Amino acid sequence: MTLTAWLPALIVLSSAIPGLVIFFLKEEQVAARTLLNMAGATVKLLLVGLLILGIQDHQVFESRLALAPGLELVLHADALSVLLVALSSGLWFVTTIYAIGYLEGSPYRSRFFGFFSLCVSATVGIALAGNLITFVIFYEILTLTTYPLVAHRGTPQATRGARIYLAYTMIGGVLLLAGAVWLQVLAGPVDFIERGMLAALPVERFGQLQAIFFLLIAGLGVKAALVPLHGWLPQAMVAPAPVSALLHAVAVVKAGAFGIVRIVYDVYGVEFAQALGLLTILAVLASITIVYGSVLALLQDGIKKRLAYSTVSQVSYIALGTALFGPLGTIGGLVHLVHQGLMKITLFFGAGNYAETLGIHKVADLDGVGRRMPWTTLAFTIGALGMIGIPPVAGFISKWYLGIGALKAEMDWAILILAVSSLLNAAYFLPLLYRAWFRDPPAAWPKESIPRGALETRASLLVPPLITAALALALGLFAAAPFGVLEWCRLIAAREYGL
Amino acid sequence: MSQALLLAIWLWPLALATVAHRPGLHWAPAAGALPALIGLLLLPGEVPTLEIPAMLLGAAVGLDALGRGFLAFSGPLWLITGLFIGDRARRGDQGGRLRTLFLLAMSGNLMLILAADGPSFYVGFALMGLAAYGLVVDGGGEARRRAARLYLAWTIVGEVLIFSGLVLVAQRSGGDLGLAALAAGTAESSLAFAAFLAGFGIKAGLFGLHMWLPVTYGQAPSAAAAILASAMIKAGLLGWLRFLPLGGEPLPVWGDTLAALGLAAVAGASLVGLTQRLPGAILGYSSLAKMGILVLGLGLILREPALAPAGTLALTLFAAHHALVKGGLFLGIGLGHHLPPASARRPWIWLGLALLALAIADAPFSSGALAKQALAPLVVASGWPWLKPALALATLGTALLMARLAWVVWQAQEDPSRADAPTRPCTACAWAWVALIVTVIAFPFVLGGRTAPAGTPWPLVLGAALAAAVALVARRRPEWTGRLVGLIPPGDLLHLARVLEPLGGRLVSGWSRLWERADRYGRERLAALAARRTGWPADPDRLADAWPLIGALWLGCLGLLGVLLALA
């Protein structure tokens, strides 16, 4: 009884409390900070494990806190929340290990890890939000906690990138809030309920509902990097690699994408959204983003920039899946939420390893790096092939469901988008792999800071990408395995369509 | 037992691939194919399909008659080529990489042969196609790199096409991803049919999608070309046999299309091949011509579905013959390359090559004659009286190609600057090659029963006479024939596209310049507008300095919320 009421709150607090304590630690208290970080990450994983077991047992987990009359802070765990909660908790764990290794010896680590933990708390809060207002609050907390992370290095370039990031996301936040307020006025408190609650409204309000939808999508589209709201994302690449990894794979872009999923399925209801004609427009927006992001990725010569535009493209797969009416499209979008996270974080870990170990930032400097850092490059290869959709890496499963979902939704043209996107992905990822594996290494690396020992780089930098790459491979190779992500997404889709 | 073998056939090379990069594992590439051979010998006629529900979207592997046919020639070819690759890896500086990628490609090929569901087939096909890039590019050099890139680009396009086809048929099959259910879906969707035809057609050298093939064969190392031209090209054929609706309703339009494409390949490749300079490119065009005959056969089956069982068998037989012989030719040329010019072994290599060339030119009592005989019912059923003479002409074309090949190889041997540095011969490779030739010789006698087909020697005789005449002219008046050599570069139609390339490049650069200008102009106008209205700095990147506005918006929204809640 008490556990079911407290568990969602505890999951949020398990990273928030260590985060707050870390702010008060002195810079040189490395051991205490590491202990706090890892303890928080471990506790969170355990709590999430409990949550998953409970949800399979049909227990209801809900924490409520009244803010004002008619305004409640609600944390509620359903199958959809679990998807993002599990992803962000799991990847937070590996990213923390990675960040500890990555930032070894650099200044302001207490500030960094403090905000790092708060950022994950905000993401988990977004995942567990039980109503629209709670979602908006955590969405804004996420904005504010990620700003210092992007600006962390303090260089003019970093502050500029962070400011652009803030400008975009704050304006997005305003749009989202305005939409939420309007909706609350129209329909009363908006709880997230499977299959939505707005279809019951009188027909004359449908016009307003359509307008609100676009307000909400515009607000969420900033974080989800829908074109033309994506401008902040390449600029935010100045952040340290673990931050980019987290922003791109879990926290920020996922918050936007997850919000779109919530709005379509649990506020409007997918059938109602389809009836209002909203899904087709969303599908077109997502498709434009998919192709546009890939084309721009092709033009980048910085590794991280290329990955950033690739994120713009790939995250819209989730929006596309959401917009494909029918359970198969839904599965494709949801499963990609996890798959993209794993593959993209692997790629950013890899890029971070190249930069931190050998000083490689440009595509052209990757020549022969596969011989110097075979394990990192192997992980990177798995991530890149997965992004292209080469089986059996997980990206293939996403594309499979998206493709069939598109046909079932009678949006056959989306197959063409997937095909073009795959080709473009190949065009900007394969040259990287070619350089890394098939070119001869240069006489000297740009800036070799970590000498080759028993391992090609620090263990804390090497293990995280290997874990995430192995997971990305396993989720594709054993997609149909029981208790897998795919099965979970099928469960969610079945509930959202009332099957 | 049989189920463990079904898994070992493709998992064993995969497992070996994870360790093959270590120095000293020269045996690994050949050893990877051993379970395939054991499986061929030990697996009973009907092996129950093995379901692996957790893998992919519910995978299944099995060995049906068609799969057995393909395994029967692919397995030995991977083993023999594995010996050559092991030897090559010993000499190169990136031997570990070569061994690993060879084993990955092998695993993919064997997996797709055993696959009983669409996604598994696709996984095997992709693994094989991508890993083979490393075989083509091995050893480096600018021309080889370019050929490998061409190969990879076409391979990726093929993957995407096959994926689209799979998705198109999978949505019709109601969750059943078995091969038969998917193939039934292809009958209902011409889009899926086209996707499969083109997707596998890239691998199989379908006319119009064949341009990468002679370029790649011409530049790839001979061992890589051997496996590309034998086992891998046939994977494209297997894809067609698995996913196209053979034996259902007649599909006359598709049938005629395929027959026309096949005949176009036979005619075009035979002619263009004669103008080639590189042995690999000549053999590549010869492969295109032979694949043209298979495509023709496929078209005839689509017109007459009743012929499907016998026709599929005939095509498999033809594929086996061509794979063994073509693999042998590439490997033999590779062996000759490494011999010192005056080696006593050289005549033996010439003898072996001659036997293989006779087989591929359908000489009486050869595997080629048997393969051709097997196709006869299809030819008769077509009701096209001109088809039989046309196929005789195709044989004549092959004979001429082989004569051209002999000429080119002979000249390379006489010109010491063009040979690779002689190295210690690989005895195991040589014996494996001999075994392959023995297999080719025995092929018609084993599979054709006691009466090996005599076929007709006339195209061959005519070809020899023509070749001799041309050789005489080339001796006396080299400038006459010299004009033809190199007239059409490998990749033929590709070079038409090259003409358009500068135009395309100008279009792209013009477009991006236009876009950039429009983008910058728009941003500057926006910032200037904002500056005029609000007095903000005109730098578009400094919008964040507009804190007061954002803050006011926030407070406004919150206030509105409060007021509305109070009223409610």
Interface residues (C-beta under 8 A of the other chain):
Chain A: A68 P69 G70 L71 R160 R163 I164 L166 A167 M170 I171 G173 V174 L177 A178 V181 Q184 V185 G188 L299 L328 L385 I388 G389 I390 P391 P392 I397 K399 W400 G403 I404 L407 K408 I415 L418 A419 S422 L423 A426 L430 Y434 W437 F438 G476 L477 F478 A479 A480 A481 P482
Chain B: P53 A54 M55 L56 L57 G58 R97 P119 Y122 V123 A126 L130 G134 V137 R149 L152 I156 V157 E159 V160 L161 F163 S164 L166 V167 L168 A170 Q171 S512 D541 R542 L543 A544 D545 A546 I550 L553 W554 C557 L558 L560 L561 G562 L564 L565 A568
